[in-house]
């Protein structure tokens, strides 16, 4: 075994855990979930059946990632984040029979490479969060977030752009649509509501 699992964690025998990954106390990894290399699953975190995670992802303590979520490489999920999977949740059907797994269709949250989801935020499936996007702590995300988008609030709304370093970008003076990272100096270009590396 080339990964680490604490004795109080539960990892299903059909789950795949990549080399160098760590699963901490009281975490649960369900059937056929796949974690890439170098992932960190914090205390009490939950990874649902068949969830797919890339390399170097971090799920902080008590985050809940329900199937069929898909996380790219380098995704950060903050403490107590919830990725939902049912847009119309009910415990029972109209006849008051308890719903079972086959009684509803799971929908997922897809998070692209490098994106970060802040502490205690909720992502209401189905939706997609773009590359290097950032969701502020406590936000409730109900619609797609573009690459490099910075969203805040309830419901979440875009207030700007962030670069790969996670710092909010600043529009260059006299150059409309050209954005710069104050930390790295990297440049980005905005066109029709889309941001790309310059």
Buried (B, 14 or more C-beta within 10 A) or exposed (E): EEBEBBEEBEBEEEBBBBEBBBBBEBBBBBEBBBBBBBBBBBBBBBBBBBBBBBBBBBBBBBBBBBBBBBBBBBBBBBBBBBBBBBBEEEEEEEEEEEEEEEEBEBBBBBBBBBBBBBBBBBBBBBBBBBBBBBBBBBBBBBEEBBBBBBBBEEEBEBEBBBBBEBBBBEBEEEEEEBBBBEEEEBBBEBEEEEBEEE
